[in-house]
Amino acid sequence: MYSPYELIRKKRLGRELSPEEIRFLIRGFVAGDVADYQMSAWAMAVCIQGMTGQELAVLTDAMARSGEMVDLSHLPGIPVDKHSTGGVGDKASLVVVPLVAACGIPVAKMSGRGLGHTGGTLDKLESIPGLRVEMSREEIVRQVGEIGLVIASQTNDLVPADRKLYALRDVTATVDSVPLIAASIMSKKIAGGAKALVLDVKVGGGAFMADVSEGRELARAMVEIGLRAGLKTRAVLSSMEQPLGKAVGNALEVREAIETLQGEGPDDLRELCLNLGGTMCYLGEVVGTIEEGIALCHHNLEQGSALANFANLIQAQGGDATICEDPSALPQAGIRLEARAPSAGWVKSIDGRLVGDVSVGLGAGRAKKGDVINPAAGIMLQVKMGDRLEKGKPWAIIHTDSLERAQEAVVRLEDALVVSSDKVTKPTLILGTVGPGEVKDL
């Protein structure tokens, strides 16, 4: 029998915990035998001292096995999942999941809700009339078997250790620990039943990781966890210096995802989705290289099979699939107000975090858990970094149902836009990748 006190002290002193000690902590925490204050102290010790690759792999496995696990082994092919660390305007899952499924790869995607300045895939989907994201484990497995894809919320019996631990981290200043972030993300992905995983690690002002070095550290940690767990894993580092695409807000982002699935949509969103999709096809072994995967995804995007898959997903989950042909059935805001350029020039920067915060203030997100979302609220950017902008022309359009909120948003957005008199080069979207052979102990 181990002592939680001794294990806290051991980690505080920077010593490595054995697999048995880590499993004891997680089992005891879930059962209630290890107190919240003891687990909080241990999490703080991890924040300060870090974890070895072996410790992190065992922690993740113990968390993944703290509840039920999804079994997709009976499905043909290699189930591949995708995860984003979160960013403003990131609706890539709505495009990538049906796109990859159109390439013959089963995709069971369990997503989350938005909190803070970043949106959540489930909130976006729920802006589609009638669509249901709360599904049982049996329903998730059955739907993937029948139509090849699903996007649903994490079931209550999956990874209870992560749910309990995150609630403590959120109030004890232990959220921004790379080992604990990596274990949280990867435990849910391992429990979700996929055999391969592509990670979209966002980097920049609108992301949780501010610079490339931080993003690469987190990517390496997660890739190493996946490889140790027998999960084929690769990470793509993508820029979040400005919002992804032009739509920020739930129904607005669904509309933009549909436009992208129709073969149109913003260039950066399309580029990212093809890159992530091509990597998923490579890990799913339907192609021999990532480049071949990108080409296959491009073909299915142009042929319309990805859009048809999205319609199938919407219909299977009780939603109105006609929005794929006529998005006007999506919620629409009663008020639209323009934010106009203060001067002429080239767009030097668009503060993604501020745009996300303003969007939340309009009702598109939650400032705290329990807040009710307005699915029609949000911001439609009219320009991207590197674009030419004339004085007085609208650079963003605010969507909301409150004139007062809209007017406040216009004022707040004045600080989000920087215009230069010199021509600005469009930024690079894909900043790098992390795969096997690029991992290290933390």
N, C-alpha and C positions, 0 to 999 in steps of 0.2 A: 504494500500500500504506500503510495506516494503522498507527500504533504504539499498542498498548494503553496504554503508559505516558503518551503525550501525551493520549489520550482520558480517562484517569483524571484527569490534572492539569487538563484543560480543564473537566471537570464539577466538580472540587473548587473551582475558581475561580468557579463559578457561571455559566459560559458555556454557551450552547445548542449541543448536538451536532447535526450535520446528519443527515438520513435515511441517507445512505451510511455515516456513521461508526457509527450505532447498528446498522445491519444487519451491518456488519463485525464488531462486538463479538459479536452473537448467533450469527452463523455460525461465528466462530472458537471461541466457547465450546462450542458443541455438537460441533464437530469436534475439540476438544482443543487447538487452536492458541492459545487464550487461556486462561492458567492459572487455576485456582480462586482463588488468592490475588489475581490481578489483577481477576477478576470481583467478588470480595468487596470489594476496595478501591473499585471503581466503584459497587457497591451502597451502600456507606457514604457516598460522595460524593453519591449521589442522595438518601439519607436526610437529609443536611445541607442540600443546596441545592435539592431538589425538581426538578420537570421542567415544561416548558411543555406546553400541550395538544398541540402538534405533535410534540414529542419522545415524549410518552406514547402517542399514536396510532401512531407508527412502531414504537416498542418493542413494543407489543401485537401489531401486525401481523407483525413479524418473529418473535416468539415463536410466534404461531399457525401461521405457515408453516414452522416449524422441523421439522415432521413431516408425517404424512398429515392430510388434512382430510376430514370427512364431507360427502358430497354428498346433499342431500335435495331438490334442485331438481326431480326428476321427480315428487314427490308433489303431489297436488292440494291447493290451499289454501296458506296461509302457515304454515310450521312455526314454532312459538313455544316458547321455552324459559323456564325460571324458575330463579332462583338465590337462595339465602338465605346471608347472611353468617354464620349460625350462632347458635343459641341453645338454651337448656335446654328440653327437651320439644317441640322444633320438629319435628313430624311432618307439616307442611303439605304437603310434596311428595306424600306418600302419598294425600292427598285431592285436591290441585289437579290433578295430572297426569291421573288418570282422569276428573275432572270436566270439564276443558277438552277432553279428547279426545271426551267425550260431546257437546260442542258443535260437533263437526266440524272441530277443529283438530288436525293431527298434532303429537305431542310426543315428541321424542327427548331424554330427560333423562339426562345423565351426571353421576353423583353421587359423593360421597366418603365416607370413613369418619370416625368420630369420633376425636378426639384432645383430651385435656384435658377440660374440664368440659362441652363440648357433644357431643351425639350425632351419628352419621352415618347418612344415609338407607340406605346399603348394609348397615350392621349391623342396622338395623331390619328390612329386607327379608329378610335371611338368618336371622332368627328364625322365618320361615315354613318349615315342613318341606319340604325338597327344592328350594327356590327358588335359582336360579343368577343371579348378577349379573355374572360374568365372561363377556363376550361379545365376539366379533370385530366389526370394523367392518361386515363384510358381514351378520352376523346382526342387528346393530342396525338397519341400513337395511331389511333384509327384514322384520323384525317390525313396524316402524313402518308399512311399506307394507301389511302384512296386517291388523293390528288397530288401527293408529292411534296406538300409544304404546309406550314402552319406558322402563325405568329400569335403567341398567347402570353399571358402573364405567368409568372412562376407560381406553381401550385403550392399550397400551404405545407404539404408534407415533404417538399424539397429543401434541403440544406437549412434546417432550423438553426444550426449553429451559427451560420452567417447572419441570419435575421437577428438573433439575440446579440451577437457580438457587435454588429454594426450599430445597433441601438445604443450600446455603451460607447462606442468610438465617437459617435456623433456628439456626445455631450462631455467627453473627457479629453478633447483636443488630440485624439489619436487617429483622426481620419487620414491625414496626409503622411502615412507610412507606406513606403513602397511594398514591403513584404505583406502588410495587412491588406492593402488594395489588391495586390496580385492574388492573394489567397481568396479574397472575397469574390473576385471576378471568376477565377479559374475553378473554384469549387462548384459554382453554379453551372459552368459549362461542362465539367466532367460529369456531374449528376444528370445533365440534360441528355446524355446518350449519344452525342456525336462522336465520330471517330477521327475527325479532323476539324481544325479551327483556324480561322483567319481573324486576326486582331487589327482593328483600325485604331491606332493610338494617335489621338489628336494632340497637336503641339501649337502653342501660341496664345495670344491674349484672350481668345474666346474659349480656351480649353482649361482643364484642370492642371495640365502640365505646361508650364510657361515656356520652356525652351527645349531644344532638341536633345540635349544631354539628359534632362529629366525624363523625357519621353522614351529615349533609348534605354535608360535604366529600367523603367517599368516594363518595356517591351521584352527586354532580355529576361527579366524575372518571370514573366508569364510564359514566354516560350520555353524556358527551362522547365517550369512546372509541367507544361503540356508534354514535353518530350519524356520526362521522367514518368509520367502517368501513361505513356503509350499513346498519347494523342498527337497526331501529326499537326504541328503548329507553326504558323508564320505570322509575323507582324508587319504591317505597313504603317509608316509614320507619315501622317498627312497634316498639312498646314491648317490652322484655325486662326490665322491673323485677321481674317474677315469671315463673315457668315458663309456657310456653304450654300451655293445657289443664291437665289434672290428672295425666296419666301422664308419668313420667320413667323411661326404661328401654325396651329394644328391643321385646320382645313386648308389654309393657304399652302402648306407644305404637301398635303395630300394631292392637291391640284397640280403642283409642280412635279411631284413624283409621277403622276399620270402622264403629264406632258413628256417627261423623260422616257417613260415606257412606250410612248407613241413615237419615239425616235427624235424628239425635239428636246426641250429643256435646256438649262444653263450648261455651258461648256465644262465648268469645274465639277458639277455634280455628275455629269455624264462620264468624265474622265475617271473620277474616283470609283464610280460604280463598275465601270469596265475593268479597272485594275483589281478591285476587290473580288469581283466575279471571276475574272481570269485566274486569280490565285486560288480561289475555291475550287474551280474546275481542275486545276493542276493537282491540288491535294486530294481531290475526289477521284483522280486517276482516269478521267475521261479524255484527257489530253496529255501530251508528253512534256509540254513546257508552259510557262505562264503566258508567253506571247501567243501560243496557240489557243489558250483559254480565253484571252482577251478577244481574239478574232472570232471564236465561237460565240461568245457573249454578244459581240457586235452584230453578228449575223442574226441571232435570235431576237435582238432588240429591233433590228430593221424589219424582220419578218412578222413581228407582232405576237409571237408566241409568249413572250414575257408578259405583255399586257393581258393576254388571255388567261395566263396563270394568276395574275393579280385579281382578275374578275372571279376566277374560280375560288380563290381564297376568301374574298369578300362574301360570295354567295354561301360558301360552306359554313361561314361563321355568322350567318344571319343578316348580313348587310345588304345594302342596295347596290348591286353590281352595275346598274345602269350608269353610275357616275363615271365609269371607265370610258363611256361614250359621250356623256353629257355631265361634266362636273358641276353644272349649275345647281344640282340637287344638294351639294354640300352647303353647310351653314355659311351665310354671308352677313357681314357687318352692316349695320344701318348707317354708319358714318365713315366717310373716307376723307382724310385731310392730308394735304401735301406738305412735305418738308422741302424747302427750296434752297438751292445752292447760293451761298453768300457771295461767291466770286467765281469767275471763269478760270478754267485750268484743267489739270489732270488729277484724277482721284489718287492721292498718295496713300491714304489709309482710311479704313472704316473700322471703328472700334467694335469688334464682335461682342465682347462682354457687355458693353454699354447698350448695344442694340438688343441683346438678350434680356438685359435688366429692364429696359423700356418696354419690351414686348410683354414681359411678366406683369408690369404695371398696367398694361392695357387689358389684362385678363387672360393672356395666352398661357400663363404658367402659374405656379404656386410659389408664393413667398414663404409659406409654411405648409406642412402636411394638413390635409383637410380642406384647404381652399378649393373653391369651385372654379373650374376653368370655363371660359367663354371660347368655344371651339372656333368661332369666326374671327376672334381678335388676333392681331399681329401686325407685321410690317412687311411691305413689299419694296425691296430695294429696286431702284431703277438703273443703278450703275454698279460696277465692280472696280476694284483697284486697277489703275492703269487706263481707265476709260476717260474720254474727254467729256467735260461738263461745262455748260454755259451758265452764266450768272442768271439767277432767277428761275432756272429750270428745276423741276422736281427731281430730287435724288432718292426720295423715299416716300411711300404712301402709307399712312397710318390707317389701320382698320380696327374699329371698335364700335361700341354702342353708346358711348358717352362722349359728348362734345368736350366736356371739361377734361376728361382723360386724354383725348386726342390733342387738345391744345397744350397740355402739360408735356405730352410726348414730343411735340414739335420743338419745344424749348429745350428739353433734355437732349434731344438728338443733335443739337447744334455742336456739342462737344464730341460727337462720334465721327464727324467727317473732317478730313484734312485735305485741302486742295492745294496743289503745287503749280507754280507758273512754268516749271520745267516738265518735260515729258517724263512719264513714269513707266517703268517696265512692269508688265504683269507678273505677279509673284509665282513662284514654283509651288505646285500643289503637293506632289509626292516628294517627301523629303528623304526617304530611305526605306530600307526593309531590315528586318531581323529574322534570321532563320537558324536552322541547325548549324553549329559551329561558331555562333556569335553570342553565346550565353556565358554567364559567369556567376559565381557566388556573390551574394550581396554582403 
